Amino acid sequence: MKSWLFLGVAILSEVIATSALKASEGFSKTTPSMIVLIGYGLAFYFLSLTLKTIPVGIAYAVWSGVGIIGVSVIGLLVFKQKLDFPASLGMAFILIGVLIMNVFSKSVAH
């Protein structure tokens, strides 16, 4: 269970870092740039802890899939970036894939 908490922290850190990357304007703004560096450092550290017990393919699929959804929501709410129907549908498929893996796969440590 602790590994899934670590994965959640990794995802949250990555979403924050990626959102700050947009705000850093090519690393020209100091505060968002520092958030990017710290956020990605935390994301990869906690992802590495996750990989001690969760298979790399599963952990990375969940990390990237949930991260895509999280960054897209931040893009919508904070940066007012709209998604069209095909983009939304594609992300729905990603989310469904993550759910299917976690509910039905024997590779996932429950």
C-alpha positions as a printed NumPy array, in Angstrom:
array([[  0.   ,   0.   ,   0.   ],
       [  2.905,   2.34 ,   0.765],
       [  4.136,   1.973,  -2.817],
       [  0.821,   3.283,  -4.136],
       [  1.118,   6.282,  -1.804],
       [  4.632,   6.89 ,  -3.159],
       [  3.259,   6.628,  -6.696],
       [  0.567,   9.184,  -5.83 ],
       [  3.224,  11.591,  -4.521],
       [  5.285,  11.002,  -7.687],
       [  2.27 ,  11.786,  -9.877],
       [  1.329,  14.903,  -7.907],
       [  4.938,  16.152,  -8.012],
       [  5.143,  15.559, -11.757],
       [  1.847,  17.357, -12.414],
       [  2.97 ,  20.354, -10.346],
       [  6.389,  20.392, -12.051],
       [  4.922,  20.175, -15.546],
       [  2.429,  22.929, -14.788],
       [  5.239,  25.102, -13.434],
       [  7.224,  24.347, -16.604],
       [  4.551,  26.172, -18.582],
       [  4.629,  29.055, -16.091],
       [  8.447,  29.249, -16.162],
       [  8.335,  30.599, -19.727],
       [ 11.438,  28.742, -20.872],
       [ 13.1  ,  28.917, -17.448],
       [ 13.072,  32.733, -17.62 ],
       [ 11.099,  33.059, -14.348],
       [ 12.928,  32.005, -11.198],
       [ 10.147,  30.76 ,  -8.914],
       [  8.369,  28.523, -11.432],
       [ 11.777,  27.246, -12.615],
       [ 12.69 ,  26.219,  -9.063],
       [  9.311,  24.479,  -8.692],
       [ 10.063,  22.545, -11.905],
       [ 13.444,  21.333, -10.641],
       [ 12.19 ,  20.403,  -7.17 ],
       [  8.981,  18.859,  -8.518],
       [ 10.707,  16.618, -11.054],
       [ 13.329,  15.647,  -8.475],
       [ 10.597,  14.568,  -6.057],
       [  8.633,  12.865,  -8.833],
       [ 11.548,  10.689,  -9.909],
       [ 12.619,   9.968,  -6.329],
       [  9.164,   8.745,  -5.326],
       [  8.756,   6.865,  -8.605],
       [ 12.025,   5.065,  -7.839],
       [ 10.662,   4.047,  -4.416],
       [  7.524,   2.768,  -6.1  ],
       [  9.554,   0.541,  -8.413],
       [ 10.797,  -1.512,  -5.456],
       [  7.447,  -3.325,  -5.358],
       [  5.342,  -2.34 ,  -8.386],
       [  6.502,  -3.57 , -11.822],
       [  8.054,  -0.773, -13.897],
       [  5.561,  -1.106, -16.771],
       [  2.568,  -0.857, -14.456],
       [  4.007,   2.   , -12.385],
       [  4.997,   3.986, -15.464],
       [  1.642,   3.422, -17.165],
       [ -0.226,   4.686, -14.105],
       [  2.246,   7.543, -13.535],
       [  2.11 ,   8.81 , -17.087],
       [ -1.599,   8.15 , -17.631],
       [ -2.792,   9.878, -14.483],
       [ -0.184,  12.596, -15.053],
       [ -1.597,  13.311, -18.521],
       [ -5.074,  13.704, -17.068],
       [ -3.799,  15.876, -14.202],
       [ -1.778,  18.199, -16.425],
       [ -4.721,  18.51 , -18.819],
       [ -7.041,  19.499, -15.972],
       [ -4.501,  22.103, -14.768],
       [ -4.172,  23.348, -18.351],
       [ -7.932,  23.748, -18.537],
       [ -8.435,  25.377, -15.13 ],
       [ -5.289,  27.486, -14.774],
       [ -4.118,  28.203, -18.309],
       [ -7.598,  28.188, -19.944],
       [ -6.466,  25.636, -22.554],
       [ -9.458,  23.897, -24.096],
       [ -9.466,  20.306, -25.334],
       [-11.516,  19.162, -28.297],
       [-13.602,  15.985, -28.316],
       [-10.934,  13.67 , -29.818],
       [ -8.39 ,  14.804, -27.2  ],
       [-10.9  ,  14.275, -24.397],
       [-11.876,  10.873, -25.794],
       [ -8.239,   9.818, -26.035],
       [ -7.649,  10.792, -22.413],
       [-10.771,   8.89 , -21.391],
       [ -9.287,   5.8  , -23.049],
       [ -6.042,   6.331, -21.127],
       [ -7.966,   6.558, -17.859],
       [ -9.993,   3.449, -18.742],
       [ -6.751,   1.604, -19.517],
       [ -5.273,   2.53 , -16.145],
       [ -8.452,   1.384, -14.397],
       [ -8.519,  -1.922, -16.304],
       [ -4.888,  -2.6  , -15.349],
       [ -5.504,  -1.866, -11.691],
       [ -8.73 ,  -3.83 , -11.406],
       [ -8.033,  -6.875, -13.576],
       [ -4.28 ,  -7.346, -14.027],
       [ -2.49 ,  -9.947, -11.947],
       [  0.725,  -7.95 , -12.534],
       [ -0.493,  -5.18 , -10.24 ],
       [  0.385,  -5.613,  -6.573],
       [ -2.843,  -5.028,  -4.624]])
